[in-house]
Amino acid sequence: MATRFEGQVVLVTGGNSGLGLASAKAFADEGAEVVISGRDRAKLDAAVAEIGTKAIGIVADVSRVPDIAALMREIESRKGRIDVLFANAGIARFASIDSVTEADWDGLMGTNLKGLYFTVQQALPLMRRGGAIVLNASLAASKGVPNASVYSASKAATRSLGRSLGAELVDRGIRVNVVSPGPIDTPIFETFATGADEVAATKRQWSGDNPMKRFGTAGEVARAVLFLASTEASYITGIELAIDGGAASF
């Protein structure tokens, strides 16, 4: 078994399900002490039990900066530092521009952009040279997706932060990179459609449109996250790594 993260402290926001949970499990399998955050105590506890004894769960809503600050204080108290941050927490809501409300905008941007930005800011005092930050964006950052204007804008901003924060933190010895998943079979996909029949039909259509003719898995994204967080990527910063079956390229 690989032990690339033995003795390291890894924080995965939104680590109680989907891509966050898959990545947290992969980090723990490779020796990391994993901290996951999320808004629901019961879901966090279930995820911690699934990850194993190397994990702890801390309740935090990243759309609230005081929650982020409290999360970092608890990590400092219990672990003393952060070696790797996977800023993964995010939500997906889809609507035509005609029906988007200010509350929709504020809710989505508050989690996907403000929450991500201040998570990085508040984590930095706990990070040291050699640390790594991975931001979770989306194929929607670079492709036009109908009824996803706000979501796509939040992910395009995440991609931009990967460049600008990478440039700002390089002198501190902290690398910042971005993963941009395409269609991945996780629970968040259910937000694209309503009802089992519509979900199944949408999955068939998206699979057919993908160059690889299938959805990706959470495990495939997790492997990309771990690569960018590891010393194997020691000369890589500021990039976007698409995990999308070729959808963004051809």
N, C-alpha and C positions, 0 to 999 in steps of 0.2 A: 504494500500500500504506500502511495506517495505521502510524504510528510512535508510538503513545501511550506506549511504554515505552522509547524510545530512551535509552540511557545508564543505565538502571536495572538493579539486580541483583535477580533474582527467585529465591527458593528454593521448589521444589516437592518436598515429601516424598512418597515413593511415586511418583516421576515416571517410573518405568521402564515403566509399562503403563497401560492403561485411561484413566480420567479425568485422572490425573496426567500421562501422556504427551501426551494431546491438549492439555491446558492448557499444558504446557511448550513444545510446538511452536508454539502460538498466541502465547505471550509472545515467543518468539524471532522469529517472523515479524513482530512489531511492534517489534523493535529491542532487546529485553531481552537482557542477559547472564544466562543461565539456569543455575542449579545444581539438579540433581536428586539425590535420595538414594534408596537402596533397599538391600535386604539381599544382593542377588545381583550380583556383579561382572560376570558375563557379560551379564546382562539390562541392567544399567546401560550397559555399553559399546555394546550394540546400540541402546539408546534414544538415547544421545548421537550415534551415527552418523546416526540418523534425524532428530534435531532439527537438527543442523548445527554449524558451527564456533563458534557463540555459546554452546554448552552444555558443561558439565563434569559428571561424575558422581562422587559420593562415597558409599562404602559406609557405611551406618549402619542399625542396627536401632533404631527409635524406642521400642521397648519397654524399652530399656536407656538409662538417663539418662547413663551415661558415654559411650555412643555419640553421643548428642545433643550433649553438651558438646564432644566431639572434632570433630563435624561443624561446629559453630559456630567452633571455633578455626581449622579449615582454611579456612572461608569468610572469616574475618577476615584470615587470612594471604594469601589469594589474591585477594580482592575488596575487603576493607576495610569492607564494610557490607552490609546487606540493606534494600532499598526495599520489596519486596513479599514476603510469606510466604503461600503456599497450603499450609496444613496438611491434607494430603490422605491421607497414609498410613493405611491401615486394612485390616482383615480381616473376613471374613464367615463365621460358622459358625452352623449352624442345627440345633436339636434341641429335642425336647419338654422341658418342665421336669423330667419324670421321669428323663431321661437326662443332663442337664447335670451335669458334674463340677466340682469346685473348679478343676482344671487348665483346663477349658474357660473358666470365668469369668475366671481370672487371665490367661490368654493373650489373650482378646479385649479385656478391659478394659485390659490392659497396653499394647496397641497403640492401640486406638481412643480411649481416654480419657487414661490416664496419659501415653502417648506424645505425644498432641496437646498436652496441658497443658504438659508440660515442654519441648516444642519451642517453644511460644510464649514461655515463660519464658526459655529460653536464647537465643532470637533477639533479645529486646528490647534488650540492650546494643548490638547492631549496627544498631538501627533509629533513625530520627530523625523529627522532625516532618514530616508529610506522608506517612508510611508507611502501608501498608495490610496488613491480615491478613484472609484468607478461610479459614474453617473448613468442612470438608466433612462435612455431616451426612447426612440421608436422610429420605425420606418416612416411613420407619419410626419417626422421632422423634415423629410425630403420629398415626399410624394403627396400629390393632391388627393385628399380623401373627402368625399362629399359628407356633409353633416358632421364634420369633425374639426371645424375651424378653430375652436378654442383649445381643444385637446392638442391638435397639431401645432398650434402656436406655442403651447407650453413645452412641447417636446423640441421644437426648433430652438427655443430659448435655452433648453438644457444642452443641446448640442453646442450652442454658442458659448455657454459657460464652460464647457470642456476645454475649448480653446483658450478663453481669456483667463480662467483660473489656472490652467496648465502653465501659461506664460507667467502668471503672477507668482506661482508657488515653486517654479523650477529652481530658483535660487535657495529655497529652503530644503531642497532635496526631496520634495513631495511630488509624485507624478499624479496627473489627473487625466483620465481617459473616459470614453463614452461607449456604451453598448447600445445598439439600436436594433432591437428585435423586430422581426416581421411577424407574420401570423404564427402565433404560438398557442398551443392547446392548453390554456389555463382558465381558471374560473372567470377572470376579467373579460374573457371573450364573450361571456353571456350578455354583457352590456351592449354588444353590437346588435343583438336581436332579441325578440321576445317570443317565448314559447319554444317547445322542443322541436317542432317541425321547422320553424323559421331558423333556429340555430343550426339544425342539420343542413338545411338548404344553403345557408350562407357559408357553412364550412365546405360544402361540396363546390360551391362557386369559387371560393378563395383558393381551395386546393387546386382546382383546374386552372386558375389564372397564374399560379406560382410556377416558376421554371422547374422546380423539383417535384411539382404535382403533389405536395403534401404540406401539412402543418409542421412546424418545428416543435420540439419538446422543451420543457423547462430545463431538463438536464443539459441539453445542447447550449442553452444560454448560460447556464451555470458554469460550464467548462470554459466559455469565453471570458466570463467575469473573473474566474480564478486565474486564467492566464494573464490578464491585464494586471491583476493584483499581485502577481508573483514576481520573483526576481528574473524569471525567464523573459519578462517584458521590461527589464531594467533600463533599456535605451529607447523606450516608447513613452511618449507623453503627448497629450493634446489630440489624439486620434479618435475617430469614430469607427468602431468595428460593427459592421452589419451582420446580424445573424438572421438571415431572411430568405434563404434558399435561392439567392440571386435576384430577388424581386427589385431591388434598388438599382441593379446594374444592367439588366437586360430583360 
